[in-house]
Amino acid sequence: MTIRHLVMWKLAAEDAAVRAEQAAEVARRLNALDGVVPQLRSVSAGANVAHPDVNWYVALVADVDSLDDLAAYQVHPAHEEVAIYIRSVVASRVAVDFEI
């Protein structure tokens, strides 16, 4: 079984330039988890390049082998560090975890 972890965020900053910088930083920090968190089979994050003013600003797609691996990823110290930054700039978040 493979679990795909999909997360999207809207950022709190009202200024579009600030939001763009923050979205890029969120994506950079998430992509830096590749090779650091052993449970991640793959990870890809990026800032929205099409209509970020009306859509979500940044998204993550990550694959793990199991729900246990997803839980371990969530509490990995490197992920927790990234999550602290993300929570500091985010207005809202949505997530879906599904089997592929």
Helices and strands as residue ranges (DSSP letters): E 3-11, H 16-31, E 42-47, E 58-64, H 67-75, H 77-89, E 90-99
